[in-house]
């Protein structure tokens, strides 16, 4: 399978939730780094938007900072 380009897209909802924890920059960094780590190890861990779509998303529990 040929390699494909991967990009992380931050939605408005994600940025809104991130702003809530920006008062704790360490926690905000951990949230983002955790999502990147999960997706870099297993890009199919998320939910595919539609069959054969190249777009997947990863829902994160803001309280636990972990993928749902």
C-alpha positions, -999 to 999 in steps of 0.1 A, spaced: 0 0 0 15 34 -10 21 59 17 -3 87 20 -1 122 34 -17 127 68 -29 159 83 -45 168 116 -74 192 112 -86 210 142 -124 217 142 -141 247 157 -153 225 185 -118 212 192 -104 247 194 -132 258 217 -125 229 240 -88 235 239 -93 272 249 -110 259 281 -79 241 292 -54 266 279 -50 280 314 -31 248 319 -7 246 290 8 213 300 -27 197 300 -34 212 266 -1 200 252 -8 165 266 -42 164 249 -28 173 215 3 151 218 -19 122 229 -42 125 199 -12 127 176 4 97 192 -27 76 188 -32 86 152 5 82 142 6 47 155 -28 36 142 -44 61 118 -75 39 115 -82 40 152 -106 69 147 -140 68 129 -141 70 91 -165 97 79 -178 76 50 -169 44 33 -137 48 12 -133 83 26 -97 93 34 -110 113 64 -110 98 99 -117 116 132 -107 108 167 -131 119 195 -114 129 227 -129 129 262 -118 163 275 -121 152 311 -98 123 307 -78 136 277 -81 102 260 -97 89 228 -133 79 233 
